Amino acid sequence: MNVNGPTVSVFVLICCVACILFRVIYGRGYDRWIPSYLRRAAMRRTSASRPREIHVLLCIADHFEPGHGGATGEAALARVNTWVREYPARFGAFQDSDGRSPRHTFFYPIEMYVPEHLDLLATLCRAGHGEVELHLHHDDDTAENLRATLLGAVDELRTAHGVFASSRRDGRAAYAFVHGNWALDNSRPDGKWCGVNNELDVLRETGCYADFTFPSAPSRTQPRKINSIYYAVDDPERPRSHDHGLDVGAGRPPADSLMIIQGPLLLDWKRRRWGLVPGTENGCLQSSQPPHIDRLELWLKAGVRVPARPDWFFVKLHAHGAPEESHEALLGAPMVQFHQALANRSLRDPAFHYHYVTAREMYNLAKAAEAGWTGSVAEALDYQLVWQPQPCGDSVPASR
């Protein structure tokens, strides 16, 4: 059989395009979540329209790592001091629909623990500007060592700095979690940066009330389930048990399950590479993805909700706020303008309400919605878990 030149050229071109597409799809992890995204998009087209009255529940989960990049002790401390100094000064005067100022949740890496950092962050939080939760980077770990690490950290940080919530029911300590390198439940294909296949069980058994790690796209640790608040049940025989789960409010919570609270993950057709490939909206706040009111529509479109309260939109964003390269986006003009834009929209539209919440408060609101709560957002902020900060000094201005 004779094959002419043009036919060979077309075949080569097709192969090249196929290789490029494979690298884009696999390399950016689209195969992990696009099928779920398309299913949810089809459901949105057939479901009821967005309610007229909406409440945006806004939580910023900061993977707050003062020692990131091998910073010296002096540089790491300077990063913390910048936040303690600038956060109240920049944002203390803003108020949400309940009259509360912005809240920030500092997921502090326990393997980098420096007492002076926590003293400063606890003071900032006691003044009403946020709360501290747990972050952990580990590798080649065991369930036994992880359990000891978590229990030791909760006890030490709670005793020394007064951080972490307590259960209304029994007073036990409770904490939220973000996994370092996104590798929750040993979810990296190469098994790095974790090593514990039953990590969800270990977290739950040591007092974790919810995980706030995801989304992680474009990382291949990204779960298949997206834009959801759900219960995941651990399978100790395999990794990434949180790939699937039962949506909160869709039925009785499974026994021995851990709540997973995800942020938005969507295609952004307004930001395209090469004019063809859509960008990804993953709820990240950084210098290349600064906070902006234009992103809010995509966060709402993600539709992270609990069925009984379709008017409550859970918007969990994430950041790495400690390094200097993030300060402009998170402490500078972009964030100031974002808060001002939220206030302006609320003034223009009486049906638009926004609420600054911590990770703990977002969990409480999810549990309240699951139970059929018909009251206000403000009244459910301490629904199951409470944090009672001790009186603080005058070094940080108190928020409203």
C-alpha positions in Angstrom: 0.0 0.0 0.0 1.3 3.4 -0.9 1.0 6.2 1.6 1.4 9.7 0.2 3.2 12.5 1.9 0.2 14.6 2.9 -1.4 11.5 4.6 1.7 10.9 6.7 1.8 14.6 7.6 -1.8 14.6 8.8 -1.2 11.5 10.8 1.9 13.0 12.5 -0.1 16.2 13.2 -2.9 14.2 14.8 -0.4 12.3 16.9 1.2 15.5 18.1 -2.1 17.1 19.0 -3.1 13.9 20.8 0.1 13.9 22.8 -0.3 17.6 23.7 -3.9 17.0 24.8 -2.9 14.0 26.9 -0.1 16.0 28.6 -2.5 18.9 29.4 -5.3 16.6 30.6 -3.2 14.2 32.6 -0.5 16.7 33.7 -3.1 19.1 35.1 -5.2 16.4 36.6 -8.3 17.2 34.5 -9.1 13.5 34.2 -9.5 13.3 38.0 -12.4 15.8 38.2 -13.8 16.8 34.8 -16.2 13.9 34.6 -17.8 14.9 37.9 -17.8 18.6 36.8 -19.7 17.7 33.6 -22.2 15.7 35.6 -22.8 18.5 38.0 -23.1 21.0 35.1 -25.9 18.9 33.6 -27.6 18.8 36.9 -27.4 22.5 37.3 -29.1 23.0 33.9 -32.1 20.8 35.0 -32.3 22.0 38.6 -34.2 25.0 40.0 -32.7 28.4 39.6 -30.6 30.1 42.3 -32.8 31.5 45.1 -33.3 35.2 45.2 -32.1 35.6 48.7 -28.5 34.3 49.1 -26.1 34.2 52.0 -22.4 33.8 51.1 -20.5 32.0 53.9 -16.9 33.1 53.3 -14.0 31.2 54.9 -10.3 31.6 54.1 -8.3 28.5 55.0 -4.7 29.6 55.1 -1.9 27.0 54.9 0.1 29.4 57.1 3.7 28.4 57.0 6.1 31.0 58.5 9.1 28.8 57.8 8.2 28.2 54.2 11.2 28.1 51.8 13.7 27.5 54.5 13.2 30.9 56.1 15.5 31.8 59.0 13.9 32.0 62.5 14.1 35.8 62.3 12.5 35.9 58.9 9.7 33.5 59.9 9.0 35.6 63.0 8.9 38.8 60.9 6.2 37.1 58.6 4.0 36.4 61.6 4.5 39.9 63.0 3.5 41.4 59.6 0.1 39.5 59.8 -0.5 40.5 63.5 0.3 44.1 62.7 -1.4 44.5 59.3 -4.5 42.4 59.5 -6.4 44.5 62.1 -5.2 47.7 60.6 -6.3 46.8 57.0 -9.5 44.9 57.7 -10.8 45.7 61.2 -13.1 48.4 60.0 -15.0 46.2 57.4 -18.2 44.6 58.5 -20.3 41.8 57.0 -24.0 41.5 57.0 -23.9 40.6 60.7 -21.6 43.5 61.6 -18.5 41.2 62.0 -15.1 42.0 60.6 -13.2 39.6 58.3 -12.1 36.3 59.9 -8.9 34.3 58.9 -8.3 30.7 59.7 -4.6 29.9 60.3 -3.8 26.3 59.6 -0.5 26.2 61.4 2.1 23.4 60.5 2.7 21.5 63.7 6.0 20.0 62.4 7.3 23.7 62.2 6.0 24.6 65.7 7.5 27.7 67.2 5.8 28.8 70.5 6.3 32.5 69.8 4.5 32.2 66.5 1.4 30.7 68.2 1.5 33.2 71.0 1.2 36.0 68.4 -1.4 34.3 66.3 -3.5 33.4 69.4 -3.4 37.0 70.4 -4.6 38.1 67.0 -7.4 35.5 67.1 -8.5 36.3 70.7 -9.1 39.8 69.4 -11.7 38.4 67.0 -9.8 38.2 63.8 -9.7 34.5 63.3 -8.8 31.1 64.7 -5.9 28.6 64.6 -6.3 25.0 63.3 -3.9 22.2 62.3 -1.7 21.7 59.3 0.8 18.9 58.8 3.5 17.9 56.3 4.7 14.3 56.8 6.2 11.5 54.7 6.6 7.7 55.0 4.5 7.9 58.2 2.7 5.2 60.1 -0.8 5.4 61.7 0.7 4.9 65.2 3.2 7.8 64.8 0.6 10.0 63.2 -1.9 9.4 66.0 0.8 10.3 68.6 1.8 13.4 66.6 -1.7 14.8 66.4 -2.7 14.0 70.0 0.5 15.6 71.2 0.1 18.7 69.1 -3.6 19.2 70.1 -2.7 18.9 73.8 0.3 21.1 73.7 -1.1 23.9 71.5 -4.4 23.9 73.4 -2.7 24.0 76.8 0.0 26.5 75.9 -1.9 28.9 73.6 -5.7 28.3 74.2 -6.4 27.4 70.6 -8.9 24.8 69.2 -12.6 24.3 69.7 -14.5 22.2 72.2 -17.6 20.1 71.7 -20.7 21.5 73.3 -21.7 17.9 74.1 -18.7 16.6 76.1 -16.1 19.4 76.1 -13.6 17.4 74.1 -11.0 19.3 72.0 -11.8 19.4 68.3 -9.7 20.7 65.4 -9.9 21.2 61.6 -7.2 19.9 59.3 -5.4 20.7 56.1 -2.9 18.2 54.8 0.5 19.3 53.6 1.3 18.8 49.9 -2.4 18.0 49.4 -1.7 14.3 50.1 -4.6 13.4 52.4 -5.1 9.7 53.0 -1.9 8.8 51.0 -3.5 10.3 47.8 -0.3 11.0 45.8 0.2 8.4 43.0 3.8 7.9 44.2 2.8 7.5 47.8 5.0 10.5 48.9 4.1 13.0 51.6 1.9 10.7 53.7 2.1 7.0 53.9 -1.0 6.4 56.0 -3.9 4.7 54.1 -6.3 5.0 57.1 -5.5 8.6 57.7 -9.2 9.6 57.8 -9.8 7.3 60.7 -6.8 8.6 62.6 -7.9 12.2 62.1 -11.4 11.5 63.3 -10.3 9.4 66.3 -8.0 12.2 67.4 -10.6 14.9 67.4 -10.7 16.2 63.8 -14.1 17.5 63.0 -13.5 18.2 59.3 -10.9 18.3 56.6 -10.4 21.5 54.6 -7.6 20.4 52.2 -9.4 20.5 48.9 -9.6 21.4 46.0 -6.0 20.6 45.1 -6.2 20.8 41.3 -4.0 20.8 39.2 -2.3 18.3 41.6 -3.1 14.7 41.0 -4.2 14.4 44.6 -7.4 16.1 43.5 -10.5 13.9 44.6 -13.0 12.8 41.9 -15.8 14.3 44.0 -15.8 18.1 43.8 -17.7 21.2 45.0 -19.2 19.3 47.9 -19.5 19.0 51.7 -19.7 15.3 52.3 -18.9 12.4 54.7 -16.0 10.1 53.7 -15.6 6.6 55.2 -12.1 5.3 55.4 -11.1 2.1 53.7 -7.7 1.2 55.4 -6.9 -1.2 52.6 -6.6 1.6 50.0 -5.6 5.3 49.7 -7.8 8.3 48.9 -11.0 7.0 50.5 -12.3 10.6 50.2 -12.7 10.2 46.4 -16.3 9.5 47.1 -18.8 10.0 49.9 -22.3 11.0 51.0 -23.3 14.6 50.7 -24.1 16.3 54.0 -27.9 16.5 54.2 -28.5 13.7 51.8 -29.1 11.0 54.4 -28.0 9.8 57.8 -24.2 10.4 58.3 -22.3 7.1 57.9 -20.8 5.6 61.0 -17.1 6.4 61.5 -17.0 9.1 58.8 -15.2 12.4 58.5 -16.6 15.5 57.0 -14.8 16.9 54.0 -15.5 20.6 53.2 -14.3 21.6 49.8 -13.8 24.9 48.0 -14.9 25.7 44.5 -13.4 24.0 41.4 -14.6 25.0 38.0 -13.5 25.8 34.5 -13.0 29.5 33.8 -13.7 30.2 30.2 -12.8 33.8 30.6 -9.2 32.9 31.3 -7.9 30.7 28.4 -4.5 29.4 27.5 -3.6 29.7 23.8 -7.2 31.0 23.4 -8.6 27.5 23.7 -7.9 25.8 27.0 -10.0 27.2 29.8 -8.4 28.3 33.1 -9.2 26.7 36.4 -10.9 28.4 39.3 -9.8 26.5 42.3 -10.4 29.0 45.1 -6.8 29.9 45.5 -5.7 33.3 46.7 -2.2 34.3 45.7 -0.3 36.9 43.7 -1.3 35.3 40.4 -4.9 34.8 41.6 -5.7 37.8 43.7 -9.1 38.2 45.4 -11.5 40.0 43.2 -15.3 40.4 43.2 -15.4 39.1 39.6 -14.4 35.6 40.9 -17.4 35.6 43.2 -19.8 34.5 40.5 -17.8 31.3 39.8 -17.6 30.6 43.5 -21.4 30.8 43.7 -21.8 28.8 40.5 -19.8 26.0 42.2 -22.9 25.5 44.3 -21.3 24.1 47.5 -24.5 23.9 49.6 -26.5 21.7 52.0 -29.9 20.8 50.6 -32.0 22.1 53.5 -30.5 25.6 53.1 -30.2 26.3 49.4 -29.8 30.0 50.2 -26.5 29.3 52.0 -23.5 29.2 49.7 -20.4 27.7 51.3 -17.3 29.4 49.8 -14.1 28.0 51.2 -11.0 29.6 49.8 -7.4 28.7 50.4 -4.0 30.5 50.5 -0.4 30.2 51.6 -0.3 33.6 53.3 2.9 33.6 55.3 5.6 34.1 52.6 6.2 37.7 51.5 5.1 37.1 47.9 1.6 36.5 49.2 1.3 39.6 51.3 0.2 42.0 48.6 -2.7 39.7 47.5 -3.8 38.9 51.1 -2.9 42.0 53.1 -2.7 44.6 50.4 -4.9 46.6 48.0 -6.6 43.6 46.2 -8.0 42.2 49.5 -9.1 45.7 50.7 -10.9 46.3 47.4 -12.5 42.8 47.6 -14.0 43.5 51.0 -15.2 46.9 49.8 -16.8 45.4 46.7 -18.7 42.9 48.9 -20.0 45.8 51.0 -21.0 47.7 47.9 -22.9 44.7 46.4 -24.7 44.2 49.7 -25.8 47.9 49.6 -27.0 47.6 46.0 -28.8 44.3 46.5 -30.8 43.8 49.7 -31.2 40.1 48.9 -27.4 39.6 48.9 -25.8 38.8 52.3 -22.3 37.9 53.1 -20.8 36.4 56.3 -17.2 36.1 57.3 -16.6 32.8 59.1 -13.8 30.6 60.4 -13.4 26.9 59.5 -15.1 26.0 62.8 -18.0 28.3 62.1 -18.4 26.9 58.6 -18.6 23.4 60.0 -21.2 24.5 62.5 -23.3 26.0 59.8 -23.0 22.8 57.7 -24.2 20.8 60.7 -27.0 23.3 61.4 -28.2 23.2 57.8 -28.1 19.4 57.9 -30.4 19.4 60.9 -32.9 21.7 59.1 -31.9 25.0 60.9 -34.4 27.7 60.0 -32.7 30.5 62.0 -30.1 33.0 61.0 -26.5 32.5 60.1 -25.3 34.4 63.2 -27.3 32.2 65.6 -25.7 29.0 64.2 -22.1 30.0 64.3 -21.6 28.0 67.6 -24.1 25.3 66.8 -21.9 22.3 67.9 -18.4 23.5 68.5 -17.4 26.5 70.5 -14.2 28.4 71.1 -14.0 30.6 74.1 -10.9 32.7 73.9 -9.4 34.1 77.1 -9.1 37.9 77.6 -6.2 39.4 75.7 -4.0 42.4 76.0 -4.1 45.6 73.9 -1.4 44.7 71.4 -4.0 43.8 68.8 -7.2 45.9 68.2 -10.3 43.9 68.8 -12.7 43.4 65.9 -16.4 44.1 65.8 
